Amino acid sequence: MIKGIKIALVSSVMLSGCVVTETINGGIASLNNSFTTAELPITYTKAAKESGTEKMKRLAVISNNRNAATGIIETNLSNIRVNGQPYFTFVDKASLSKIIEQQRFNESDISNSKNRTRLGKLTGADTLITADYTADVDTSTYYEKDSECIQKGDKWYKCEKSREITIKCSEKIAKVNFKPKAVSVETGQIVFTKQYSRLSSSKVCKGDDPHPSDSVLRGRALAAVIEELKQDVAPHQVTKNVKLMESDDSDLTDKAEELLDLAVEFAEKDMPDHACKTFAKAQSQYSESLAINYNNGVCAERANDLELAKAYYEKASNLTLDVDELKFVIEGQTRLVERESDNAKLTLATTSNRL
């Protein structure tokens, strides 16, 4: 175990009568680094980042000219699925267009509560959405310094003499701006609105491969916008890789130490289920280990048993006064607070018949 190795390092210096502070500190720092190499993935559902969006269910996207913004919203939000079911439904394009044409609606009519309510009833929508979208690509020229071989050496890869040259380069920057606005049919209040802006760039100099096409650059920027939009308006899964503790300074029994080492090895070999089962066995052998309690807290998080995770982290926090060790425990406790907040929002979405 690391504890034993640290003692051996210090003892050897004391016996030799030499004080090699830099070497010892470097050795111990290296050992401490190995203290946190193993990780466990934790996957869970986060609530939509923007509050109020849980009330959005059946959407009608309003546009005068069926511009690109309409397709962006419908294409990307319609494929969001939670618990195997579509999270949003959309009013059929053809039906919506017919109603808008018959009623002579336009985007400005959303601000009129009477028209808004009528359109909502006609379409069955609870939320009306408009959006603005622009995507531009600019190209600029610049120059870079480089070197050119003017006299070869005796080997093909050698150069005896070179000179500085200036080469012509160009940069393309795609900028996407997207601003959706969702209005409640029932209240007329703005449920959600946000300005999204993303860039995607490409630099090419003489002799390089050509630039990606404008559409590719725009697509990359738009993809980043869409990912943020989805996280803002709908529940989504996240995965965090959480570092484990590989040892501590407690008086582990031989069996507990063996199981802890084995569990860490399972984690390092991407076998998280086996790792957690083995951490649990180690706990039954010795319950006063900081590392074992903390790691079982991570496993409880992984199993979505937040109360058990809280208990493990609480016990772990009482087993050390070391700031670096407490940092791990505090990070775990902070994750639990965030997850409990998310769960409360998800519960609200459930009561609103959203999940």
VEXDREN-2710 file (C-alpha; in Angstrom, 1 decimal):
% VEXDREN-2710
k/r/px/py/pz
1/MET/0.0/0.0/0.0
2/ILE/1.1/3.6/-0.5
3/LYS/1.2/4.3/3.2
4/GLY/3.8/1.6/3.7
5/ILE/5.9/2.9/0.8
6/LYS/5.8/6.4/2.2
7/ILE/7.1/5.2/5.6
8/ALA/9.8/3.2/3.8
9/LEU/10.9/6.3/1.9
10/VAL/11.2/8.4/5.0
11/SER/12.8/5.7/7.1
12/SER/15.5/5.1/4.5
13/VAL/16.5/8.7/4.5
14/MET/16.6/8.8/8.4
15/LEU/18.8/5.7/8.5
16/SER/21.2/7.0/5.9
17/GLY/21.5/10.4/7.7
18/CYS/20.9/12.2/4.4
19/VAL/18.2/14.9/3.9
20/VAL/17.1/14.9/0.3
21/THR/14.0/17.1/0.6
22/GLU/13.4/17.5/-3.1
23/THR/13.7/13.8/-3.8
24/ILE/11.4/12.8/-0.9
25/ASN/8.8/15.5/-1.8
26/GLY/8.9/14.4/-5.4
27/GLY/8.5/10.8/-4.5
28/ILE/5.6/11.4/-2.2
29/ALA/3.9/13.7/-4.8
30/SER/4.2/10.9/-7.3
31/LEU/2.6/8.5/-4.9
32/ASN/-0.2/11.0/-4.1
33/ASN/-0.8/11.3/-7.9
34/SER/-1.3/7.5/-8.1
35/PHE/-3.9/8.0/-5.3
36/THR/-6.4/9.2/-7.8
37/THR/-5.9/7.5/-11.2
38/ALA/-8.9/5.1/-11.1
39/GLU/-12.3/6.4/-12.0
40/LEU/-16.0/5.3/-12.1
41/PRO/-18.5/6.7/-14.6
42/ILE/-21.7/8.0/-13.2
43/THR/-24.6/8.5/-15.6
44/TYR/-27.8/10.2/-14.5
45/THR/-30.6/12.5/-15.9
46/LYS/-30.3/16.2/-15.5
47/ALA/-33.4/18.5/-15.6
48/ALA/-33.7/21.1/-18.3
49/LYS/-31.4/24.0/-17.4
50/GLU/-34.1/26.7/-18.0
51/SER/-36.9/26.7/-15.4
52/GLY/-40.5/27.0/-16.8
53/THR/-39.7/24.9/-19.9
54/GLU/-41.3/21.8/-18.3
55/LYS/-44.6/23.5/-19.2
56/MET/-43.8/23.3/-22.9
57/LYS/-45.4/20.2/-24.4
58/ARG/-47.3/20.7/-27.6
59/LEU/-45.5/23.3/-29.8
60/ALA/-46.7/25.4/-32.7
61/VAL/-43.8/27.0/-34.6
62/ILE/-44.9/30.3/-36.1
63/SER/-43.1/31.7/-39.1
64/ASN/-44.1/34.0/-41.9
65/ASN/-42.0/32.3/-44.6
66/ARG/-41.1/28.9/-43.1
67/ASN/-37.6/30.1/-42.7
68/ALA/-34.7/27.9/-41.6
69/ALA/-35.4/28.6/-38.0
70/THR/-38.6/26.6/-38.2
71/GLY/-36.9/23.6/-39.5
72/ILE/-34.1/23.8/-36.9
73/ILE/-36.6/23.8/-34.1
74/GLU/-38.8/21.1/-35.4
75/THR/-36.0/18.8/-36.6
76/ASN/-34.0/19.0/-33.4
77/LEU/-36.6/19.2/-30.7
78/SER/-38.9/16.5/-32.2
79/ASN/-36.2/13.9/-31.8
80/ILE/-35.7/14.4/-28.1
81/ARG/-36.9/11.3/-26.2
82/VAL/-37.2/10.9/-22.5
83/ASN/-38.1/7.5/-21.0
84/GLY/-38.5/6.2/-24.5
85/GLN/-41.2/8.8/-25.4
86/PRO/-41.0/12.0/-27.5
87/TYR/-40.6/14.9/-25.0
88/PHE/-42.2/17.4/-27.4
89/THR/-45.0/17.1/-30.0
90/PHE/-45.5/19.5/-32.8
91/VAL/-48.5/20.8/-34.6
92/ASP/-48.4/19.4/-38.1
93/LYS/-46.8/21.8/-40.6
94/ALA/-49.6/21.6/-43.2
95/SER/-52.3/22.0/-40.6
96/LEU/-50.6/24.9/-39.0
97/SER/-50.0/26.7/-42.3
98/LYS/-53.6/26.2/-43.3
99/ILE/-54.9/27.7/-40.0
100/ILE/-52.5/30.6/-40.1
101/GLU/-53.5/31.4/-43.7
102/GLN/-57.2/31.1/-42.9
103/GLN/-56.9/33.2/-39.8
104/ARG/-54.3/35.6/-41.3
105/PHE/-52.0/35.3/-38.4
106/ASN/-48.4/36.5/-38.3
107/GLU/-45.6/36.5/-35.7
108/SER/-46.8/39.8/-34.2
109/ASP/-50.2/38.3/-33.4
110/ILE/-48.6/36.3/-30.6
111/SER/-48.5/39.4/-28.5
112/ASN/-52.3/39.7/-28.8
113/SER/-53.8/37.5/-26.1
114/LYS/-57.1/37.0/-27.9
115/ASN/-55.4/35.8/-31.1
116/ARG/-52.9/33.8/-29.2
117/THR/-55.7/31.9/-27.3
118/ARG/-57.6/31.4/-30.5
119/LEU/-54.6/30.0/-32.3
120/GLY/-53.8/27.7/-29.4
121/LYS/-57.3/26.3/-29.4
122/LEU/-57.3/25.8/-33.1
123/THR/-54.0/23.9/-33.1
124/GLY/-54.1/22.3/-29.7
125/ALA/-50.8/23.8/-28.9
126/ASP/-49.9/25.0/-25.3
127/THR/-46.8/26.9/-26.5
128/LEU/-46.2/29.1/-29.6
129/ILE/-42.6/29.5/-30.8
130/THR/-40.9/31.9/-33.0
131/ALA/-37.2/32.1/-33.8
132/ASP/-34.6/34.2/-35.6
133/TYR/-31.7/32.6/-37.3
134/THR/-28.7/33.9/-39.2
135/ALA/-25.6/32.1/-40.5
136/ASP/-22.7/34.0/-42.1
137/VAL/-19.3/32.9/-43.3
138/ASP/-16.5/35.4/-43.6
139/THR/-13.1/34.8/-45.3
140/SER/-10.0/36.8/-44.6
141/THR/-6.4/36.7/-45.7
142/TYR/-3.3/36.9/-43.6
143/TYR/0.4/35.9/-43.9
144/GLU/2.7/33.7/-41.9
145/LYS/6.4/33.3/-41.7
146/ASP/8.0/30.0/-42.7
147/SER/11.4/28.6/-43.7
148/GLU/12.4/27.1/-47.1
149/CYS/15.4/24.9/-47.6
150/ILE/17.7/26.3/-50.4
151/GLN/20.7/24.0/-49.9
152/LYS/20.2/20.3/-49.1
153/GLY/22.6/18.4/-46.8
154/ASP/24.3/15.1/-47.3
155/LYS/21.1/13.3/-46.1
156/TRP/17.7/13.7/-47.7
157/TYR/16.3/14.9/-44.4
158/LYS/19.0/17.4/-43.7
159/CYS/19.2/21.1/-44.8
160/GLU/22.4/23.0/-44.9
161/LYS/20.9/26.4/-45.6
162/SER/17.4/27.8/-45.4
163/ARG/15.7/31.2/-45.8
164/GLU/12.7/32.8/-44.3
165/ILE/9.7/33.1/-46.6
166/THR/6.2/34.6/-46.3
167/ILE/3.3/32.4/-47.2
168/LYS/-0.3/33.4/-47.9
169/CYS/-3.0/32.0/-45.7
170/SER/-6.8/32.4/-45.3
171/GLU/-9.2/32.0/-42.5
172/LYS/-12.9/31.2/-42.8
173/ILE/-15.2/31.9/-39.8
174/ALA/-18.8/30.7/-39.7
175/LYS/-21.0/32.6/-37.2
176/VAL/-24.4/31.3/-36.3
177/ASN/-27.0/33.3/-34.3
178/PHE/-30.2/31.7/-33.1
179/LYS/-32.8/33.2/-30.9
180/PRO/-35.9/31.2/-30.1
181/LYS/-38.8/32.6/-28.1
182/ALA/-41.6/30.4/-26.5
183/VAL/-44.8/32.0/-25.4
184/SER/-47.5/30.3/-23.2
185/VAL/-50.9/30.1/-24.9
186/GLU/-52.6/30.1/-21.5
187/THR/-50.8/33.1/-19.9
188/GLY/-49.1/35.0/-22.7
189/GLN/-45.9/35.0/-20.7
190/ILE/-42.6/34.3/-22.3
191/VAL/-41.7/30.8/-21.2
192/PHE/-38.2/30.8/-22.6
193/THR/-36.0/32.9/-24.8
194/LYS/-32.3/33.0/-25.3
195/GLN/-29.7/34.3/-27.7
196/TYR/-27.3/31.6/-28.9
197/SER/-24.2/32.4/-30.8
198/ARG/-21.4/30.0/-31.9
199/LEU/-18.4/30.2/-34.2
200/SER/-16.6/27.6/-36.3
201/SER/-13.4/28.4/-38.1
202/SER/-10.8/27.0/-40.5
203/LYS/-7.3/28.2/-41.3
204/VAL/-5.5/27.1/-44.5
205/CYS/-2.1/28.1/-45.8
206/LYS/-0.5/27.5/-49.2
207/GLY/0.1/23.8/-49.6
208/ASP/-2.6/22.7/-47.0
209/ASP/-5.7/20.9/-47.7
210/PRO/-8.6/23.1/-48.8
211/HIS/-11.1/24.7/-46.4
212/PRO/-14.2/22.8/-45.4
213/SER/-17.2/24.0/-47.3
214/ASP/-19.3/26.9/-46.0
215/SER/-22.2/24.5/-45.2
216/VAL/-19.9/22.3/-43.2
217/LEU/-18.6/25.2/-41.1
218/ARG/-22.1/26.5/-40.6
219/GLY/-23.2/23.0/-39.6
220/ARG/-20.5/22.7/-37.0
221/ALA/-21.5/26.0/-35.4
222/LEU/-25.2/25.1/-35.5
223/ALA/-24.6/21.7/-33.9
224/ALA/-23.0/23.4/-30.9
225/VAL/-26.1/25.7/-30.6
226/ILE/-28.5/22.8/-30.9
227/GLU/-26.7/20.9/-28.2
228/GLU/-27.0/23.8/-25.8
229/LEU/-30.6/24.4/-26.7
230/LYS/-31.6/20.8/-26.0
231/GLN/-30.0/20.9/-22.6
232/ASP/-31.8/24.2/-21.8
233/VAL/-35.3/22.9/-22.6
234/ALA/-35.4/19.2/-21.9
235/PRO/-34.1/16.6/-19.5
236/HIS/-30.8/15.0/-20.7
237/GLN/-28.4/12.4/-19.6
238/VAL/-24.9/13.3/-18.5
239/THR/-21.9/11.1/-17.6
240/LYS/-19.2/12.2/-15.2
241/ASN/-16.0/10.2/-14.5
242/VAL/-15.4/10.5/-10.8
243/LYS/-12.0/9.8/-9.4
244/LEU/-11.6/7.1/-6.7
245/MET/-9.4/6.9/-3.6
246/GLU/-6.9/4.1/-4.0
247/SER/-5.6/4.0/-0.4
248/ASP/-5.6/5.8/3.0
249/ASP/-3.7/5.9/6.3
250/SER/-6.2/3.7/8.2
251/ASP/-5.3/0.3/9.8
252/LEU/-6.8/-1.8/7.1
253/THR/-7.0/-5.5/7.6
254/ASP/-5.1/-7.6/5.1
255/LYS/-8.4/-8.9/3.6
256/ALA/-9.8/-5.4/3.3
257/GLU/-6.6/-4.1/1.8
258/GLU/-6.6/-6.9/-0.7
259/LEU/-10.3/-6.2/-1.7
260/LEU/-9.6/-2.5/-2.0
261/ASP/-6.7/-3.0/-4.3
262/LEU/-8.8/-5.5/-6.4
263/ALA/-11.7/-3.1/-6.7
264/VAL/-9.4/-0.3/-7.8
265/GLU/-7.9/-2.6/-10.4
266/PHE/-11.4/-3.5/-11.7
267/ALA/-12.2/0.3/-12.0
268/GLU/-8.9/0.9/-13.9
269/LYS/-9.8/-1.9/-16.3
270/ASP/-13.3/-0.4/-17.0
271/MET/-15.2/-3.0/-15.0
272/PRO/-17.3/-0.6/-12.8
273/ASP/-19.9/-3.1/-11.6
274/HIS/-17.2/-5.6/-10.4
275/ALA/-15.4/-2.7/-8.8
276/CYS/-18.5/-1.6/-6.8
277/LYS/-19.3/-5.2/-5.7
278/THR/-15.7/-5.5/-4.4
279/PHE/-15.8/-2.2/-2.6
280/ALA/-18.9/-3.4/-0.8
281/LYS/-17.1/-6.6/0.2
282/ALA/-14.2/-4.4/1.5
283/GLN/-16.6/-2.4/3.6
284/SER/-17.8/-5.5/5.3
285/GLN/-14.2/-6.4/6.2
286/TYR/-13.3/-2.9/7.5
287/SER/-15.8/0.0/7.9
288/GLU/-13.4/2.7/9.2
289/SER/-11.5/3.3/6.0
290/LEU/-11.7/6.7/4.4
291/ALA/-11.0/5.3/0.9
292/ILE/-13.5/2.4/1.2
293/ASN/-16.3/4.6/2.5
294/TYR/-15.7/7.3/-0.1
295/ASN/-15.5/4.8/-3.0
296/ASN/-18.8/3.1/-1.8
297/GLY/-20.3/6.6/-1.8
298/VAL/-19.3/6.9/-5.5
299/CYS/-20.8/3.5/-6.2
300/ALA/-24.1/4.5/-4.4
301/GLU/-24.2/7.6/-6.7
302/ARG/-23.7/5.3/-9.6
303/ALA/-26.7/3.2/-8.5
304/ASN/-28.8/6.4/-8.0
305/ASP/-29.1/5.7/-4.3
306/LEU/-28.4/9.3/-3.1
307/GLU/-29.3/8.7/0.5
308/LEU/-26.8/5.9/0.8
309/ALA/-24.2/8.0/-1.0
310/LYS/-24.8/10.8/1.5
311/ALA/-24.3/8.5/4.4
312/TYR/-21.0/7.2/3.0
313/TYR/-19.7/10.6/2.3
314/GLU/-20.7/11.8/5.7
315/LYS/-18.8/9.0/7.4
316/ALA/-15.8/9.6/5.1
317/SER/-15.7/13.2/6.0
318/ASN/-15.3/12.2/9.7
319/LEU/-12.4/10.0/9.0
320/THR/-9.8/12.6/7.9
321/LEU/-8.6/16.1/8.5
322/ASP/-6.5/16.1/5.4
323/VAL/-7.6/18.9/3.0
324/ASP/-6.7/17.1/-0.2
325/GLU/-8.7/14.0/1.0
326/LEU/-11.6/16.2/2.2
327/LYS/-11.7/17.8/-1.3
328/PHE/-12.8/14.5/-2.8
329/VAL/-15.5/14.1/-0.2
330/ILE/-16.8/17.7/-0.6
331/GLU/-16.9/17.3/-4.4
332/GLY/-19.1/14.2/-3.9
333/GLN/-21.4/16.0/-1.5
334/THR/-21.7/18.9/-3.9
335/ARG/-22.7/16.5/-6.7
336/LEU/-25.4/15.1/-4.4
337/VAL/-26.8/18.6/-3.8
338/GLU/-26.9/19.3/-7.5
339/ARG/-28.6/15.9/-8.2
340/GLU/-31.2/16.4/-5.5
341/SER/-32.0/19.8/-7.1
342/ASP/-32.3/18.1/-10.5
343/ASN/-34.5/15.4/-9.1
344/ALA/-36.9/18.0/-7.6
345/LYS/-37.2/19.6/-11.0
346/LEU/-37.8/16.3/-12.7
347/THR/-40.5/15.5/-10.1
348/LEU/-42.1/18.8/-11.0
349/ALA/-42.0/17.8/-14.7
350/THR/-43.7/14.5/-13.7
351/THR/-46.5/16.2/-11.9
352/SER/-46.9/18.4/-15.0
353/ASN/-47.4/15.2/-17.0
354/ARG/-44.1/15.8/-18.8
355/LEU/-42.4/12.5/-17.8
END
